């Protein structure tokens, strides 16, 4: 899992071996806490269809999930990493 902010370019990366809903949500919460500790609030998450199972939990956290194709998220990652 890779995260980056649009404006401040703060990013995180985390390898998720077990892609169950519980593990994905644990990883998302860790990222949200890291941003929160720096004074930022996550409002939107752009992710591929593998994150669709987290939609209800994210809505409880007042975070909007925008699902896109794997190709689109891969392109955004490459753009962020400068590749």
One Martini backbone bead per residue (centre of mass of N, CA, C, O) as a GRO file, in nm:
protein
   83
    1UNK     BB    1   0.098   0.035   0.022
    2UNK     BB    2   0.033   0.371  -0.099
    3UNK     BB    3   0.100   0.711   0.000
    4UNK     BB    4  -0.021   1.047  -0.099
    5UNK     BB    5  -0.016   1.373  -0.123
    6UNK     BB    6  -0.100   1.636  -0.325
    7UNK     BB    7   0.057   1.895  -0.180
    8UNK     BB    8   0.302   1.783   0.027
    9UNK     BB    9   0.434   1.495  -0.040
   10UNK     BB   10   0.340   1.288   0.161
   11UNK     BB   11   0.459   0.950   0.237
   12UNK     BB   12   0.372   0.599   0.217
   13UNK     BB   13   0.478   0.250   0.288
   14UNK     BB   14   0.320  -0.086   0.255
   15UNK     BB   15   0.329  -0.420   0.309
   16UNK     BB   16   0.075  -0.659   0.200
   17UNK     BB   17   0.018  -0.994   0.237
   18UNK     BB   18  -0.275  -0.977   0.373
   19UNK     BB   19  -0.584  -0.908   0.187
   20UNK     BB   20  -0.770  -0.841   0.410
   21UNK     BB   21  -0.984  -0.637   0.555
   22UNK     BB   22  -0.841  -0.619   0.828
   23UNK     BB   23  -0.554  -0.552   0.718
   24UNK     BB   24  -0.625  -0.307   0.551
   25UNK     BB   25  -0.748  -0.138   0.785
   26UNK     BB   26  -0.497  -0.131   0.957
   27UNK     BB   27  -0.324   0.020   0.748
   28UNK     BB   28  -0.503   0.265   0.716
   29UNK     BB   29  -0.499   0.358   1.010
   30UNK     BB   30  -0.194   0.407   1.021
   31UNK     BB   31  -0.194   0.629   0.807
   32UNK     BB   32  -0.396   0.819   0.936
   33UNK     BB   33  -0.225   0.864   1.194
   34UNK     BB   34   0.022   0.988   1.054
   35UNK     BB   35  -0.125   1.233   0.944
   36UNK     BB   36  -0.252   1.332   1.210
   37UNK     BB   37   0.027   1.381   1.358
   38UNK     BB   38   0.073   1.622   1.123
   39UNK     BB   39  -0.226   1.770   1.086
   40UNK     BB   40  -0.394   1.570   0.906
   41UNK     BB   41  -0.672   1.491   0.681
   42UNK     BB   42  -0.850   1.228   0.556
   43UNK     BB   43  -1.096   1.223   0.281
   44UNK     BB   44  -0.946   1.056   0.046
   45UNK     BB   45  -0.945   0.747  -0.152
   46UNK     BB   46  -0.735   0.602  -0.395
   47UNK     BB   47  -0.834   0.287  -0.541
   48UNK     BB   48  -0.863  -0.026  -0.595
   49UNK     BB   49  -1.080  -0.301  -0.589
   50UNK     BB   50  -0.938  -0.427  -0.327
   51UNK     BB   51  -1.085  -0.183  -0.137
   52UNK     BB   52  -1.399  -0.213  -0.139
   53UNK     BB   53  -1.437  -0.363   0.146
   54UNK     BB   54  -1.382  -0.067   0.306
   55UNK     BB   55  -1.613   0.139   0.268
   56UNK     BB   56  -1.777   0.128   0.535
   57UNK     BB   57  -1.543   0.192   0.729
   58UNK     BB   58  -1.464   0.464   0.598
   59UNK     BB   59  -1.735   0.609   0.641
   60UNK     BB   60  -1.703   0.607   0.955
   61UNK     BB   61  -1.431   0.796   0.906
   62UNK     BB   62  -1.490   1.009   0.684
   63UNK     BB   63  -1.408   0.843   0.409
   64UNK     BB   64  -1.356   0.852   0.071
   65UNK     BB   65  -1.403   0.609  -0.182
   66UNK     BB   66  -1.207   0.571  -0.483
   67UNK     BB   67  -1.256   0.367  -0.751
   68UNK     BB   68  -1.014   0.212  -0.964
   69UNK     BB   69  -0.803   0.111  -1.170
   70UNK     BB   70  -0.501  -0.037  -1.167
   71UNK     BB   71  -0.376   0.140  -1.387
   72UNK     BB   72  -0.433   0.417  -1.255
   73UNK     BB   73  -0.278   0.369  -0.986
   74UNK     BB   74  -0.007   0.303  -1.119
   75UNK     BB   75   0.031   0.577  -1.257
   76UNK     BB   76   0.027   0.751  -1.000
   77UNK     BB   77   0.271   0.617  -0.872
   78UNK     BB   78   0.474   0.680  -1.097
   79UNK     BB   79   0.441   0.986  -1.083
   80UNK     BB   80   0.531   1.016  -0.785
   81UNK     BB   81   0.818   0.860  -0.836
   82UNK     BB   82   0.929   0.947  -1.130
   83UNK     BB   83   0.870   0.712  -1.379
   0.00000   0.00000   0.00000
